[in-house]
Amino acid sequence: MARHYNNKNNKYKKKSQEIDFIVREECELMEFLMKAMDGISRTKVKKMLTYDLVNVNDRAVSQHDFLLKPNMRVTIKKSSEGNRFKNFWVKIVFEDDHILVIEKKPGILSSSTSPKDESVKSILNYYLDKSHQHANAHTVHRLDKFTSGLMIFAKSKKVALEFEEDWKERVYDRRYVALVHGELPKSQGTIASWLKDDSHYVTHSSQEDNGGKYAVSHYKKIKSGNGYSLVEMQLETGRKNQIRVHLQDLGCPVVGDSKYGDGSDPIHRLGLHAYKLCFKHPVTGEDMKFETDIPKAFYAAVGV
């Protein structure tokens, strides 16, 4: 059975509640919580401890191996919106013991080799460390710095390799929405070409094999108006700068793109958002389907 995760207008309105347990025999806090909350994962317990959701005799305890004595009272507070991971750049859409699916804002790198540069990866590593998960964020795929939307990160190198070795079969549907200049030549179609970078890291498109990588993009107009078009892009391949270059080929460059367009910036950001992501879970094999809102500024630009 597929699991669908729609992040549109997602709100959590849980009242803060507490559950008390009395300790009957000496044991560590982690062991006690996993027994008291039958079926909960170690990852969730560690997050509860990190967010101060567990009290022992009315004192917050975050140490998972804290030794409990008989007749101690353990209080578990149910999580609320205030207890969830919060970061300006990154929103966690889904998490389990193996993967993180996040939505990133435009303006931050997916990952960086320089410790001075903040990135989605560094933010997630900080989160994983603070929630005592003994895991690192491994980049499965990237979005350009100024592109927003959905991304997958693995919590282990092994899981990241599962994606890498079978990417096309495992990640079976990725869709972006682009705000572009002008009107598309057709309401929908496919564009395919070879993409190759020059010595200045500019990607060039060719209808003949230029020694680059073959790229295929499917496009469909959503709405047009005010001299702009809103376009859905579905990728068959995931080449560097593929969407931006292919839309340039169509004569409709992405707004806010100074490299493959005229650089005009009507919405004060690059008009590209990864809004849909579907894949088979690398460990459970389950169908995972995620979708986020199209940015309001995109609709506003075409008069919606």
C-alpha positions in Angstrom: 0.0 0.0 0.0 1.3 3.4 -0.9 1.6 6.1 1.7 0.7 9.7 0.6 2.1 12.7 2.3 0.5 16.0 1.3 2.2 19.0 2.9 -0.5 21.4 1.8 -1.8 23.5 4.7 -0.5 20.9 7.1 -1.3 21.9 10.7 -0.9 20.2 14.0 -3.4 21.1 16.7 -2.7 18.7 19.5 -3.3 19.8 23.1 -0.4 19.3 25.5 -1.2 16.2 27.6 0.8 14.2 30.1 0.9 10.5 30.9 2.4 9.3 34.2 4.1 5.9 34.8 5.4 4.5 38.1 8.7 2.6 37.9 8.4 -0.9 39.3 12.0 -2.1 38.9 15.4 -0.7 38.3 16.2 -0.1 34.6 17.5 2.5 32.2 15.2 5.2 30.9 15.4 4.1 27.2 14.4 0.6 28.1 11.6 1.8 30.3 10.1 4.1 27.6 10.2 1.5 24.9 8.3 -0.9 27.1 5.8 1.7 28.4 5.1 2.9 24.8 5.0 -0.4 23.1 5.9 -0.2 19.4 7.7 3.1 19.6 11.1 3.3 17.8 14.4 4.2 19.4 14.6 7.2 17.1 11.3 8.6 18.4 12.3 8.0 22.0 15.6 9.9 21.4 13.6 12.9 19.9 11.3 12.9 22.9 14.3 13.1 25.2 15.9 15.9 23.1 12.8 18.0 23.1 12.4 17.7 26.9 9.2 15.6 26.7 10.2 13.3 29.4 10.3 14.1 33.1 11.5 12.0 36.0 10.0 13.1 39.3 9.1 16.4 37.7 12.6 17.1 36.3 13.3 17.0 32.6 15.8 14.2 31.7 17.4 13.9 28.3 19.9 11.1 29.1 18.8 7.9 27.5 20.7 5.7 29.9 19.5 7.5 33.0 19.0 4.9 35.8 15.5 4.7 37.1 14.7 3.4 40.6 11.5 1.7 41.9 8.7 4.2 42.7 10.1 7.0 40.6 7.4 8.7 38.5 8.1 9.1 34.7 5.9 11.7 33.0 5.6 11.7 29.2 4.3 14.9 27.5 2.6 14.5 24.2 4.4 16.4 21.4 2.8 19.6 20.1 3.7 22.0 17.2 6.2 23.7 19.6 8.1 20.5 20.1 8.7 19.8 16.4 11.9 20.4 14.6 12.0 24.0 13.4 14.4 25.8 11.1 14.0 28.7 8.8 15.6 26.9 5.8 14.4 23.3 6.3 11.1 21.6 7.1 11.1 17.9 7.8 8.1 16.4 6.0 8.8 12.7 6.8 11.3 10.8 9.0 11.8 7.2 10.0 14.9 5.2 11.1 16.3 5.2 7.6 15.5 8.4 5.7 14.4 12.1 5.9 12.2 13.8 3.4 12.5 17.6 3.7 11.3 20.7 2.0 14.0 23.4 1.6 13.6 27.1 1.0 15.4 28.9 -1.9 18.8 30.4 -1.0 20.6 27.5 0.8 22.9 24.9 -0.6 21.9 21.2 -0.5 25.3 20.3 0.8 28.8 21.9 1.0 32.3 20.7 1.4 33.2 23.9 3.3 32.3 24.0 7.1 31.8 27.7 6.7 28.8 27.3 4.4 25.5 26.4 6.0 23.6 23.8 4.0 20.6 21.5 4.4 23.0 18.7 5.1 24.7 20.6 8.0 21.4 21.6 9.5 20.2 18.0 9.4 23.4 16.7 10.9 23.0 19.2 13.8 19.5 18.0 14.3 20.5 14.3 14.2 23.3 15.0 16.7 21.0 16.9 19.1 18.3 14.2 18.9 21.0 11.5 19.8 20.3 9.4 16.7 23.9 8.4 16.1 23.4 9.0 12.4 24.6 11.4 9.7 22.6 12.9 6.8 23.8 11.5 3.5 22.9 13.5 0.3 20.7 11.3 -2.0 20.2 14.0 -4.6 20.6 17.8 -4.8 18.6 20.9 -5.7 20.2 24.1 -6.9 20.8 26.7 -4.2 18.0 28.9 -5.4 15.5 26.1 -6.1 13.1 25.2 -3.4 11.2 22.0 -2.7 11.4 18.3 -1.7 14.6 16.4 -1.1 15.6 13.0 0.3 18.4 12.4 2.7 19.5 9.0 4.0 20.6 8.4 7.6 23.3 5.9 6.5 25.7 5.4 3.7 24.2 2.0 3.0 20.7 3.5 2.4 22.2 6.3 0.3 23.9 3.6 -1.9 20.5 1.8 -2.3 19.2 5.0 -4.0 22.4 5.6 -6.0 22.6 2.1 -7.4 18.9 1.9 -8.6 17.9 5.6 -8.8 15.8 5.4 -12.0 13.7 2.5 -10.8 13.4 3.5 -7.2 12.6 7.2 -7.7 9.8 6.9 -10.3 8.2 10.3 -10.4 9.8 13.7 -9.8 8.0 16.9 -10.8 8.8 20.5 -10.6 6.8 23.7 -11.3 8.5 26.5 -13.1 7.5 30.1 -13.6 8.9 31.1 -17.0 8.9 34.1 -19.4 6.5 34.0 -22.3 4.2 31.4 -23.8 5.2 27.8 -24.5 5.2 26.7 -28.1 2.7 23.9 -27.2 0.6 23.3 -24.1 2.5 20.1 -23.5 5.4 18.2 -25.0 8.8 16.6 -24.5 12.3 18.0 -25.0 15.4 15.9 -25.3 19.0 16.9 -25.8 22.6 16.2 -24.8 23.8 18.5 -22.0 27.5 19.3 -21.6 29.4 21.9 -19.4 32.0 24.1 -20.9 35.2 25.2 -19.1 33.2 28.0 -17.4 30.6 25.6 -15.9 27.9 26.7 -18.3 25.7 23.9 -19.5 25.1 23.8 -23.3 22.3 21.8 -25.0 22.7 20.0 -28.4 20.3 18.0 -30.5 23.3 15.9 -31.6 25.6 14.0 -29.3 28.2 16.5 -28.0 29.9 14.2 -25.6 27.6 15.2 -22.8 24.7 13.4 -21.0 21.4 12.7 -22.6 18.5 14.5 -20.9 14.7 14.1 -21.3 12.1 16.5 -19.8 8.3 16.5 -20.2 6.5 19.7 -19.8 2.8 20.8 -19.4 1.4 24.3 -19.1 -0.6 24.9 -16.0 -1.6 28.5 -16.5 -0.3 31.6 -18.4 -0.9 35.4 -18.0 0.8 38.7 -17.6 3.6 37.6 -19.9 4.5 34.6 -17.8 3.6 30.9 -17.8 3.4 28.3 -15.0 4.8 25.0 -16.2 4.9 21.5 -14.7 8.2 19.7 -15.5 8.4 15.9 -15.2 11.9 14.5 -15.4 13.0 11.3 -17.0 16.6 12.1 -16.3 18.2 14.2 -13.6 21.0 16.1 -15.2 22.7 19.2 -13.9 20.7 22.4 -14.8 18.4 20.2 -17.0 15.2 22.1 -16.4 16.7 25.6 -16.7 18.5 24.7 -20.0 15.6 22.9 -21.5 13.2 25.8 -20.8 15.8 28.1 -22.3 15.7 25.9 -25.4 12.0 26.4 -25.6 12.4 30.1 -25.6 10.8 30.4 -22.1 13.6 30.8 -19.5 12.9 30.5 -15.8 12.3 33.9 -14.1 15.1 35.1 -11.9 17.7 33.0 -13.8 20.7 35.2 -14.7 22.6 32.2 -16.1 20.1 30.7 -18.5 17.7 33.7 -18.8 17.7 37.4 -18.9 17.9 37.7 -15.1 14.7 39.7 -14.6 13.4 38.9 -11.1 9.6 39.6 -10.8 9.1 37.4 -7.7 12.5 38.0 -6.1 13.7 34.4 -6.4 14.4 31.7 -9.0 11.0 30.5 -10.3 11.7 26.8 -9.7 10.1 24.5 -7.1 10.3 20.7 -6.7 6.8 20.0 -5.6 6.3 16.3 -6.2 8.4 13.3 -5.2 7.5 9.6 -5.4 9.8 6.7 -4.7 10.0 3.1 -3.3 11.4 3.0 0.2 14.9 1.5 0.1 14.4 -0.6 3.2 10.7 -1.4 3.4 9.9 -1.3 -0.3 6.8 0.8 0.4 5.6 3.4 -2.1 6.2 6.9 -0.7 4.4 9.8 -2.3 5.0 13.4 -1.3 3.5 16.7 -2.6 3.9 20.3 -1.4 2.1 23.6 -2.3 3.2 25.6 -5.3 4.5 28.9 -4.0 1.8 31.6 -4.0 4.2 34.1 -5.8 4.2 31.7 -8.8 0.4 31.9 -9.1 0.3 35.6 -8.4 2.7 36.3 -11.3 0.3 34.7 -13.8 -2.7 36.5 -12.3 -4.2 33.7 -10.2 
